Amino acid sequence: MTANPLTVPEPATVGSAAALKQQLDDALRAAAFTAMLASADDETALNLTLYGSSCPFDDSVEAATAWLGRVGVDATAALDEESFRIVLTLTTADSVRALIATLLQPWITARTTAQQLDDVLSDHGLDSAINVGTESLTLLLADDELYSAVTFARLLGAPGLGADLKRHRRRGIRRLTERVQWLVTGVVGSPVTTDVEGACEHEVDRLTIEMSLEQARRLTQRLLLAEVADPTARLQRLLGKAVGLGAHVAWKPEDVSGPDRLTITMSPQQGRRLMNRLNPDQDATPAREPATH
């Protein structure tokens, strides 16, 4: 009997979907999509399973197939019999690029815009939350009597926006919200939408500002022009990105005893990470301690 010859899977080529697996994986991560990505058995195609509310089609093969045709992605959809999830099979590099452009890039752009706005607000010591969509985002400022909204207005050039308002009353909070709406509208050059939820027994005042992504970019640019009163907030954010959570920055303003000082506290491991970021070309091998006799 003659044995069947061994079949060796064809390696991924430039035109195959598998050649862009890392690019697709990076795009899924940047778009904050929950998904499972794996190479198909032939090692040239990719199998993609999308989870969560960001999935653009209902959980059926028919809906997935219709969506693929509508957005122009050359792929097939099938039902995984174990998980009962829809699996998209991408066979070419062009199909991967099309999926990234039509589905993921709008989310990547939106989340990048939101992150830039969140960063500049954090640099000014403002705590906020941002809800993101592909066309717009909503900025949430929440605290008692909306002190954060007053600070936000000061950064935009209106330091006395809430000076004459009784913000412990609902009417004062509503009037502050209206003023913030007109202020932001003037800054970004077109109308934005605001809403407010007054404080109750278990909740603080909550101001939301809804704007388009372009308006958010204009707002970010304006906030970048505002002077940072406390340099520790920005340094704390950048340090956290460089070495991870746990590092702490403290600022001692100038007084009669000496000049301004910034003190950074971190673990030895975080210190090594920071040195590697500052000097990535240094020898990774730790230096030996000098011998003593």
VEXGU-358223 format. One record per residue: residue in one letter; chain; x, y, z of N, C-alpha, C in turn; residue number from 1. Coordinates in steps of 0.1 Angstrom, whole numbers, plus 2048, in hexadecimal, padded with zeros to 3 digits. Each point is the difference from the previous one (the first is absolute). Layout:
N
REC   aa   ch   n.c1   n.c2   n.c3   ca.c1   ca.c2   ca.c3   c.c1   c.c2   c.c3     i
REC    A    A      X      Y      Z       X       Y       Z      X      Y      Z   NUM
...
This chain:
293
REC   aa   ch   n.c1   n.c2   n.c3   ca.c1   ca.c2   ca.c3   c.c1   c.c2   c.c3     i
REC    M    A    809    7F4    800     7F7     80C     800    809    80C    800     1
REC    T    A    7FC    80A    7F8     808     80C     7FF    7FA    80B    80A     2
REC    A    A    808    805    808     7FB     80A     80A    7FE    80D    7F9     3
REC    N    A    7F5    807    805     7FD     80D     7FB    80C    80A    804     4
REC    P    A    804    808    7F6     80B     809     803    7FC    80A    80B     5
REC    L    A    809    805    808     7FE     809     80A    7FD    80E    7FA     6
REC    T    A    7F5    806    805     7FC     80D     7FB    806    80B    809     7
REC    V    A    808    808    7FB     806     80B     808    7F8    80D    7FE     8
REC    P    A    7FB    806    80A     7F8     80D     7FE    808    80A    7F9     9
REC    E    A    7FA    807    7F7     807     80B     7F9    802    80C    809    10
REC    P    A    80C    805    801     803     80B     809    7F9    80D    7FB    11
REC    A    A    7FD    809    80A     7F9     80C     7FD    808    808    7F6    12
REC    T    A    7FA    805    7F5     806     809     7F6    7FC    80E    803    13
REC    V    A    806    809    7F8     7FD     80E     802    7F1    803    7FD    14
REC    G    A    7FA    7F9    7F7     7F2     802     7FD    7F6    7F9    808    15
REC    S    A    805    7F8    80A     7F7     7F8     808    7FB    809    80C    16
REC    A    A    7F5    7FC    806     7FB     807     80C    80A    7FE    80C    17
REC    A    A    806    7F4    801     808     7FD     80B    80D    809    800    18
REC    A    A    804    805    7F5     80B     809     800    7FD    80D    807    19
REC    L    A    7F4    803    802     7FC     80D     807    7FA    7FD    80E    20
REC    K    A    802    7F4    805     7FA     7FC     80D    804    80A    80B    21
REC    Q    A    80D    804    801     804     809     80A    7FA    80E    7FF    22
REC    Q    A    7FF    804    7F3     7FA     80D     7FD    7F1    800    805    23
REC    L    A    7F9    7F5    7FD     7F2     7FF     804    7FF    7FF    80F    24
REC    D    A    808    7F9    806     800     7FF     80F    802    80D    806    25
REC    D    A    80A    808    7FB     803     80D     806    7F4    809    7FE    26
REC    A    A    7F9    7FF    7F4     7F5     809     7FE    7F4    7FD    809    27
REC    L    A    7FE    7F3    802     7F5     7FC     809    803    805    80E    28
REC    R    A    80C    800    804     804     805     80E    7FE    80F    800    29
REC    A    A    804    807    7F6     7FF     80F     800    7F2    804    7FF    30
REC    A    A    7F7    7F8    7FA     7F2     803     7FF    7F8    7FC    80D    31
REC    A    A    807    7F9    809     7FA     7FA     80C    7F5    7F7    7FD    32
REC    F    A    802    7F7    7F6     7F7     7F6     7FD    803    7F3    807    33
REC    T    A    7F6    7FA    806     802     7F2     806    7FE    7F6    7F5    34
REC    A    A    80A    7F8    7FD     800     7F7     7F5    80A    7F5    802    35
REC    M    A    7FE    7F5    7F8     80A     7F5     7FF    804    7FF    7F2    36
REC    L    A    80E    801    7FE     806     7FF     7F3    809    7F4    7FF    37
REC    A    A    7FE    7F7    7F6     809     7F5     7FF    802    7FD    7F1    38
REC    S    A    80B    7F9    7FE     803     7FC     7F2    7F8    7F4    7FD    39
REC    A    A    7FB    7FF    7F3     7F8     7F4     7FC    80A    7F4    7FE    40
REC    D    A    7FA    7F5    7FD     807     7F4     7FF    80A    800    7F4    41
REC    D    A    7FD    808    7F6     809     801     7F4    80C    80A    803    42
REC    E    A    7FF    807    80B     80B     809     804    801    80C    7F7    43
REC    T    A    7F6    802    7F7     800     80C     7F8    7F4    809    802    44
REC    A    A    7F5    7FA    805     7F4     808     804    800    803    80F    45
REC    L    A    7F7    809    803     7FF     804     80F    7F1    7FE    803    46
REC    N    A    7FE    7FA    80C     7F3     7FF     806    7FE    80A    80B    47
REC    L    A    7F5    809    7FF     7FE     80B     809    7F2    7FE    806    48
REC    T    A    800    800    80E     7F3     800     807    7FF    80D    808    49
REC    L    A    7F5    807    7FE     7FE     80D     807    7F6    7FE    80B    50
REC    Y    A    803    806    80B     7F7     7FF     80C    7FB    80E    804    51
REC    G    A    7F5    800    808     7FC     80D     806    7F8    809    7F7    52
REC    S    A    7FD    80C    806     7F7     809     7F9    806    806    7F4    53
REC    S    A    80D    800    7FE     806     806     7F4    7FE    7F7    7F4    54
REC    C    A    7FC    7F4    801     7FE     7F8     7F5    7F5    806    7F7    55
REC    P    A    803    802    7F3     7F7     808     7F7    7F4    7F8    7FA    56
REC    F    A    7FF    7F3    804     7F5     7F9     7FA    7FA    7F7    80B    57
REC    D    A    7F3    7FC    7FD     7FA     7F6     80A    806    7F3    7FF    58
REC    D    A    7FE    7F8    80A     806     7F3     802    7FA    7F5    7F7    59
REC    S    A    802    802    7F3     7FB     7F6     7F6    809    801    7F4    60
REC    V    A    801    7F5    7F9     808     7FF     7F4    7FA    80A    7F5    61
REC    E    A    7F3    800    7FF     7FA     808     7F6    803    80F    802    62
REC    A    A    7FF    804    80D     802     80F     803    80F    803    7FE    63
REC    A    A    809    7F7    803     80E     802     7FE    804    801    7F1    64
REC    T    A    7FA    7F7    7F9     802     7FF     7F1    7FB    80D    7F9    65
REC    A    A    7F4    805    805     7FB     80C     7FA    809    80C    803    66
REC    W    A    805    800    80D     808     80C     804    80D    800    7F8    67
REC    L    A    806    7F4    7FE     80D     7FF     7F8    7FE    805    7F2    68
REC    G    A    7F4    7FD    7FA     7FD     804     7F2    7FE    80F    800    69
REC    R    A    7F9    805    80A     7FD     80F     801    80C    808    801    70
REC    V    A    80A    7FC    808     80C     809     802    80B    7FC    7F6    71
REC    G    A    7FF    7F5    7F8     809     7FD     7F6    80C    7F9    805    72
REC    V    A    7FF    7F7    80A     80B     7F8     805    7FE    7F2    7FA    73
REC    D    A    80A    7FB    7F9     800     7F3     7FA    804    7F5    80A    74
REC    A    A    7F5    7FB    807     802     7F6     80A    7F4    7F8    801    75
REC    T    A    801    7F5    808     7F4     7F7     802    7FD    7FF    80E    76
REC    A    A    7F3    7FD    803     7FC     7FF     80E    7FB    7F1    803    77
REC    A    A    803    7FB    80B     7FB     7F3     804    7FD    7FF    80F    78
REC    L    A    7F8    7F7    804     7FC     7FE     80E    80A    7F6    806    79
REC    D    A    806    804    80B     809     7F6     807    7F6    7F8    809    80
REC    E    A    800    7F2    7FE     7F7     7F8     806    802    7FE    80F    81
REC    E    A    80C    803    805     803     7FF     80E    7FC    80C    808    82
REC    S    A    804    80C    7FB     7FD     80C     807    7F3    807    7FC    83
REC    F    A    7FB    7FC    7F4     7F4     806     7FA    803    80F    7FD    84
REC    R    A    80C    803    7FC     804     80D     7FC    802    800    7F1    85
REC    I    A    7FF    80C    7FA     803     802     7F2    80F    802    7FE    86
REC    V    A    805    7F8    7F7     80F     801     7FD    801    806    7F2    87
REC    L    A    808    80A    7FE     803     806     7F3    80D    7FA    7FB    88
REC    T    A    800    7FB    7F4     80D     7FB     7FA    804    80A    7F6    89
REC    L    A    80C    805    802     807     80A     7F7    80B    7F8    7F9    90
REC    T    A    800    800    7F2     809     7F8     7F9    80C    808    7F9    91
REC    T    A    7FE    80D    7FE     80A     808     7FA    804    80C    808    92
REC    A    A    80B    806    7FD     805     80C     806    7F6    80B    7FE    93
REC    D    A    7FB    801    7F4     7F6     80B     7FC    7F4    7FF    809    94
REC    S    A    7FC    7F4    803     7F4     7FF     809    803    805    80E    95
REC    V    A    80C    7FD    805     804     805     80D    800    80F    800    96
REC    R    A    806    806    7F5     801     80F     800    7F2    806    7FF    97
REC    A    A    7F7    7FA    7F8     7F3     805     7FF    7F8    7FF    80D    98
REC    L    A    802    7F6    808     7FA     7FF     80D    805    80A    80A    99
REC    I    A    80D    802    7FF     806     80A     809    7FA    80E    7FD   100
REC    A    A    800    803    7F3     7FC     80D     7FB    7F1    803    803   101
REC    T    A    7F7    7F6    7FE     7F2     803     801    7FB    7FE    80F   102
REC    L    A    805    7F6    807     7FB     7FD     80D    809    806    80B   103
REC    L    A    80D    7FF    800     808     803     80B    806    80E    800   104
REC    Q    A    803    806    7F4     806     80D     800    7F7    80B    806   105
REC    P    A    7F3    800    7FD     7F8     80A     806    800    800    810   106
REC    W    A    801    7F4    805     801     7FE     80F    80E    804    805   107
REC    I    A    80A    7FD    7F8     80E     804     804    801    810    800   108
REC    T    A    7FA    806    7F6     801     80F     7FF    7F8    806    80C   109
REC    A    A    7F4    7FA    803     7F8     805     80B    807    7FF    80D   110
REC    R    A    806    7F4    803     806     7FD     80D    80D    809    801   111
REC    T    A    807    802    7F5     80C     808     801    7FC    80F    803   112
REC    T    A    7F5    805    7FA     7FC     80D     803    7FB    801    80E   113
REC    A    A    7F9    7F6    806     7FC     801     80D    80C    7FF    80A   114
REC    Q    A    80A    7F8    7FD     80C     7FF     808    807    80D    801   115
REC    Q    A    801    807    7F5     807     80C     800    7F9    80B    808   116
REC    L    A    7F3    800    800     7F8     809     808    802    7FC    80F   117
REC    D    A    7FF    7F3    803     801     7FC     80D    80E    803    806   118
REC    D    A    80A    7FF    7F8     80E     803     804    802    80E    804   119
REC    V    A    7FA    809    7F8     802     80F     803    7F8    804    80C   120
REC    L    A    7F4    7FA    802     7F9     803     80C    807    7FA    80C   121
REC    S    A    806    7F4    7FF     807     7FB     80B    80C    808    804   122
REC    D    A    807    806    7F6     80B     809     802    7FC    80C    808   123
REC    H    A    7F4    804    7FF     7FB     80B     808    7FA    7FC    80D   124
REC    G    A    801    7F3    804     7FA     7FB     80C    7F2    7FE    800   125
REC    L    A    7F9    7FF    7F4     7F2     7FE     800    7FD    7F1    7FD   126
REC    D    A    7F8    7FB    809     7FB     7F2     7FF    7F3    800    7F7   127
REC    S    A    800    7F8    7F6     7F5     800     7F7    7FE    7F1    7FB   128
REC    A    A    7F5    7FE    7F9     7FD     7F4     7F9    7FB    803    7F2   129
REC    I    A    804    7F8    7F6     7FD     803     7F2    7FA    7F3    7FA   130
REC    N    A    7F3    802    7FB     7FA     7F5     7F9    802    802    7F1   131
REC    V    A    804    7F6    7F9     804     802     7F2    7F7    7F9    7F6   132
REC    G    A    7FC    807    7F5     7FA     7FA     7F5    808    803    7F3   133
REC    T    A    7FD    7FA    7F5     808     803     7F4    7FE    80E    7FA   134
REC    E    A    7F5    806    804     7FD     80E     7FB    802    80B    80A   135
REC    S    A    7FE    7FC    80D     800     80B     80A    805    7F9    80D   136
REC    L    A    802    809    80A     803     7FB     80E    7F9    809    80A   137
REC    T    A    7FF    7FB    80C     7F9     807     80B    80A    801    80B   138
REC    L    A    803    80C    805     808     803     80B    7F8    802    80C   139
REC    L    A    804    7F9    80B     7F8     800     80D    809    806    80A   140
REC    L    A    7FB    80B    807     806     806     80B    7F6    7FE    80C   141
REC    A    A    805    7FA    80B     7F7     7FD     80B    807    803    80D   142
REC    D    A    7FA    808    808     804     803     80E    7F6    809    807   143
REC    D    A    801    802    80D     7F6     809     807    802    80E    7FB   144
REC    E    A    7F4    806    7FC     7FF     80E     7FC    809    802    7F3   145
REC    L    A    804    7F6    7F9     807     801     7F4    80C    809    800   146
REC    Y    A    808    7FE    80A     80D     808     801    808    7FD    7F4   147
REC    S    A    800    7F3    7FB     808     7FD     7F4    7FB    808    7F4   148
REC    A    A    7F3    803    7FF     7FC     808     7F4    804    80E    801   149
REC    V    A    801    805    80D     806     80E     802    80E    800    7FC   150
REC    T    A    808    7F6    804     80E     7FF     7FC    801    7FF    7F1   151
REC    F    A    7F8    7F8    7FA     800     7FE     7F1    7FD    80D    7F9   152
REC    A    A    7F7    808    805     7FD     80D     7FA    80C    80A    802   153
REC    R    A    807    7FF    80B     80C     808     802    80B    7FD    7F6   154
REC    L    A    802    7F3    7FD     80A     7FC     7F7    7FC    806    7F2   155
REC    L    A    7F3    802    7FD     7FC     805     7F3    7FF    80F    800   156
REC    G    A    805    807    80A     800     80E     800    7F5    807    807   157
REC    A    A    7F8    7F9    808     7F4     806     806    801    7FC    80F   158
REC    P    A    809    807    808     802     7FC     80E    7F4    803    809   159
REC    G    A    7F8    80A    7FC     7F5     804     809    7F2    7FA    7FB   160
REC    L    A    800    7F6    7F9     7F4     7FB     7FA    7F5    7FC    80A   161
REC    G    A    804    7FB    80B     7F6     7FC     80A    801    808    80D   162
REC    A    A    806    80B    7FF     802     808     80D    7F3    805    806   163
REC    D    A    7F6    803    7F8     7F4     806     806    7F5    7F6    801   164
REC    L    A    803    7F3    7FF     7F6     7F6     800    800    7F8    80D   165
REC    K    A    7F4    7FD    805     7FE     7F8     80C    800    7F1    7FC   166
REC    R    A    80C    7FA    7FF     801     7F3     7FA    7FB    7F5    809   167
REC    H    A    7FD    803    80C     7FA     7F6     809    7F1    7FE    7FD   168
REC    R    A    7FB    808    7F7     7F2     7FF     7FC    7FF    7FB    7F2   169
REC    R    A    7F5    7FA    7FC     7FE     7FA     7F3    800    80B    7F5   170
REC    R    A    7FA    80C    803     800     80A     7F7    80E    805    7FC   171
REC    G    A    808    802    80B     80E     804     7FD    808    7F6    7F8   172
REC    I    A    7FE    7F3    802     807     7F6     7F8    7FB    801    7F2   173
REC    R    A    7F3    802    7FD     7FA     801     7F3    806    80C    7F9   174
REC    R    A    801    80B    807     805     80C     7F9    80F    7FF    7FD   175
REC    L    A    807    7F9    809     80F     7FD     7FD    801    7F8    7F3   176
REC    T    A    7F7    7F6    7FF     801     7F7     7F5    7FD    808    7F3   177
REC    E    A    7F7    809    800     7FD     808     7F4    80C    808    7FC   178
REC    R    A    806    806    80A     80C     808     7FE    80C    7F8    7FA   179
REC    V    A    802    7F4    805     80A     7F7     7FB    7FD    7FD    7F2   180
REC    Q    A    7F3    7FD    7FD     7FC     7FD     7F2    804    80B    7F6   181
REC    W    A    7FD    80D    804     803     80B     7F7    80F    802    7FF   182
REC    L    A    807    7FE    80B     80F     802     800    806    7F6    7F7   183
REC    V    A    7FD    7F3    801     806     7F6     7F8    7FC    802    7F1   184
REC    T    A    7F4    804    7FE     7FB     802     7F2    809    80B    7FA   185
REC    G    A    803    80B    808     808     80A     7FA    80F    7FC    7FE   186
REC    V    A    805    7F7    808     80D     7FB     7FF    802    7F7    7F4   187
REC    V    A    7F6    7F7    7FD     801     7F7     7F5    7FA    805    7F3   188
REC    G    A    7F9    80B    801     7FA     806     7F4    7F3    7FB    7FB   189
REC    S    A    7FA    7F7    807     7F3     7FA     7FC    7F9    7FB    80D   190
REC    P    A    7F2    7FE    7FF     7F9     7FD     80C    803    7F2    805   191
REC    V    A    801    7FF    80E     801     7F3     806    7F4    7FE    809   192
REC    T    A    7FE    7F4    805     7F4     7FD     808    805    7FD    80E   193
REC    T    A    7F9    806    80A     803     7FD     80E    7F4    7FB    807   194
REC    D    A    802    7F9    80B     7F5     7FB     809    806    800    80E   195
REC    V    A    7F7    800    80A     805     800     80E    7F6    7F7    808   196
REC    E    A    806    7F9    809     7F8     7F9     80A    804    805    80E   197
REC    G    A    7F6    807    806     803     805     80D    803    7F6    80B   198
REC    A    A    807    804    80A     804     7F7     80B    7F4    7FB    807   199
REC    C    A    800    7F3    805     7F6     7FB     809    807    7FA    80C   200
REC    E    A    7F9    7F7    807     806     7FB     80D    80D    7F8    7FD   201
REC    H    A    800    7F9    7F5     80C     7F7     7FE    808    803    7F4   202
REC    E    A    7FD    80B    7F9     807     804     7F4    804    80F    800   203
REC    V    A    80B    803    7FA     805     80D     7FE    7FA    806    7F4   204
REC    D    A    801    80D    7FE     7FC     807     7F4    808    7FA    7F4   205
REC    R    A    7F9    7FE    7F4     807     7FA     7F5    7FC    809    7F3   206
REC    L    A    80B    806    7FA     7FE     808     7F4    806    7F8    7F4   207
REC    T    A    7F8    7FE    7F6     805     7FA     7F4    800    80A    7F4   208
REC    I    A    80A    7FF    7F8     802     808     7F4    802    7F7    7F4   209
REC    E    A    7F7    800    7F7     801     7F7     7F4    805    809    7F5   210
REC    M    A    80A    7FB    7F8     805     807     7F5    805    7F6    7F6   211
REC    S    A    802    805    7F3     806     7F8     7F6    80F    7FE    802   212
REC    L    A    806    7F7    7F9     80E     7FD     802    808    80D    7FB   213
REC    E    A    7FC    807    7F6     807     80C     7FC    7FF    80A    80A   214
REC    Q    A    7F4    802    807     7FF     80A     80A    809    7FC    80C   215
REC    A    A    801    7F3    803     809     7FB     80B    80E    804    7FD   216
REC    R    A    804    7FE    7F3     80E     804     7FD    803    80F    802   217
REC    R    A    7F6    808    7FC     802     80E     802    800    804    80F   218
REC    L    A    7F8    7F9    808     800     803     80E    80E    7FC    806   219
REC    T    A    805    7F4    7FC     80D     7FC     805    80B    80A    7FC   220
REC    Q    A    800    805    7F4     80A     80A     7FC    7FF    80D    809   221
REC    R    A    7F4    804    803     7FE     80C     809    805    7FD    80E   222
REC    L    A    7FD    7F4    805     805     7FD     80E    80F    7FF    800   223
REC    L    A    806    7FC    7F6     80F     7FF     7FF    806    80D    802   224
REC    L    A    7F9    80B    7FD     805     80E     801    800    805    80F   225
REC    A    A    7F8    7F9    808     7FE     805     80E    80C    7FC    808   226
REC    E    A    804    809    809     80C     7FD     808    7FD    7F6    80A   227
REC    V    A    809    7F6    802     7FE     7F6     80A    805    805    80E   228
REC    A    A    7F6    801    809     803     806     80D    809    7F7    808   229
REC    D    A    7FD    7F3    800     807     7F6     808    807    7F6    7F6   230
REC    P    A    80E    800    7FF     806     7F8     7F7    800    7F1    803   231
REC    T    A    7FC    7FD    80C     801     7F2     804    7F6    7F7    7F9   232
REC    A    A    7F4    806    7FC     7F6     7F8     7FA    805    7FA    7F2   233
REC    R    A    806    809    7F8     805     7FB     7F3    80B    7F6    802   234
REC    L    A    809    803    809     80C     7F7     802    7FB    7F3    806   235
REC    Q    A    7F6    800    809     7FB     7F4     805    7FA    7F7    7F5   236
REC    R    A    7F9    806    7F7     7FA     7F8     7F5    80B    7FA    7F7   237
REC    L    A    80A    808    7FC     80A     7FC     7F7    809    7F5    807   238
REC    L    A    802    802    80D     808     7F6     808    7F9    7F3    801   239
REC    G    A    7F2    801    802     7F8     7F3     800    801    7F8    7F3   240
REC    K    A    800    807    7F5     802     7FA     7F3    80E    7F9    7FE   241
REC    A    A    80A    807    806     80D     7FB     7FE    804    7F4    809   242
REC    V    A    7FB    801    80D     805     7F6     80A    7F5    7F8    806   243
REC    G    A    7F3    804    7FE     7F5     7F8     805    7FA    807    80D   244
REC    L    A    7F6    7FB    805     7F9     806     80C    809    7FE    80C   245
REC    G    A    7FE    80A    809     807     7FF     80D    80A    80B    802   246
REC    A    A    806    805    7F5     809     80B     802    7F9    80C    804   247
REC    H    A    806    809    808     7F9     80B     805    809    80D    7FE   248
REC    V    A    7F9    80B    7FC     806     80D     7FF    7FB    809    80A   249
REC    A    A    809    807    807     7FC     80B     80A    806    80D    7FC   250
REC    W    A    7F9    80B    802     805     80D     7FC    801    808    80D   251
REC    K    A    80B    806    802     802     80A     80C    802    80D    7FA   252
REC    P    A    7F6    809    800     802     80E     7FA    80B    807    807   253
REC    E    A    805    80A    7F9     80B     809     806    7FB    807    80C   254
REC    D    A    808    801    80A     7FD     807     80C    80E    806    805   255
REC    V    A    7FF    805    80C     80C     807     806    80C    7F6    802   256
REC    S    A    7FD    7F3    801     80A     7F7     803    807    7FA    7F4   257
REC    G    A    7FB    803    7F4     807     7FB     7F4    7F8    801    7F3   258
REC    P    A    805    7FC    7F5     7F9     800     7F3    7F5    7F5    7FF   259
REC    D    A    7F9    801    7F5     7F6     7F5     7FD    807    7F3    7FF   260
REC    R    A    7F9    7F5    804     806     7F3     800    7F5    7F6    7FB   261
REC    L    A    804    7F7    7F8     7F8     7F4     7FC    807    7F4    806   262
REC    T    A    7F8    7F8    807     806     7F3     806    7F8    7F4    7F9   263
REC    I    A    808    7F7    7FA     7FA     7F4     7FA    804    7F4    808   264
REC    T    A    7F5    7F9    804     802     7F3     808    7FC    7F4    7F8   265
REC    M    A    809    7F7    7FE     7FD     7F4     7F9    808    7F4    805   266
REC    S    A    7FC    7F4    7FC     807     7F4     804    80C    7FE    7F8   267
REC    P    A    80A    7F8    805     80C     7FD     7F8    7FD    7FB    7F2   268
REC    Q    A    7F6    7F8    7FF     7FC     7FA     7F2    7FB    80B    7F7   269
REC    Q    A    7F8    809    806     7FB     80C     7F8    80C    809    7FC   270
REC    G    A    80A    801    809     80C     808     7FD    807    7FB    7F4   271
REC    R    A    801    7F2    800     807     7FA     7F4    7F8    802    7F3   272
REC    R    A    7F3    7FF    801     7F8     803     7F4    802    80E    7FB   273
REC    L    A    800    809    809     802     80E     7FC    80E    802    7FA   274
REC    M    A    80A    7FA    805     80E     801     7FA    800    7FA    7F2   275
REC    N    A    7F9    7F5    7FF     7FF     7FA     7F2    7F9    808    7F6   276
REC    R    A    7F5    808    805     7F9     809     7F7    809    80C    7FD   277
REC    L    A    808    805    809     808     80B     7FE    80C    7FD    7F7   278
REC    N    A    805    7F3    802     80C     7FC     7F8    7FE    7F2    7FB   279
REC    P    A    7F7    7FE    7F5     7FD     7F3     7FB    80C    7F8    7FB   280
REC    D    A    80B    807    7FC     80B     7FA     7FA    80A    7FB    80A   281
REC    Q    A    7FE    802    80D     80A     7FB     80A    800    7F1    800   282
REC    D    A    80B    7FB    805     802     7F2     802    7F6    7FB    80A   283
REC    A    A    7F8    7F6    7FC     7F6     7FA     809    806    7F8    80B   284
REC    T    A    80D    7FC    7FF     806     7F8     80A    804    809    80C   285
REC    P    A    7FB    7FD    80C     803     809     80C    80F    7FF    803   286
REC    A    A    805    80C    803     80F     801     803    803    7F9    80D   287
REC    R    A    80C    7F9    800     804     7F9     80C    805    80A    80B   288
REC    E    A    7FD    7FC    80C     805     808     80B    80F    7FF    801   289
REC    P    A    807    80B    803     80F     800     801    804    7F6    80B   290
REC    A    A    80A    7F9    7FD     805     7F6     80A    808    807    80B   291
REC    T    A    7FE    7FB    80C     807     806     80C    809    7F5    806   292
REC    H    A    80C    804    805     809     7F6     805    804    805    80E   293
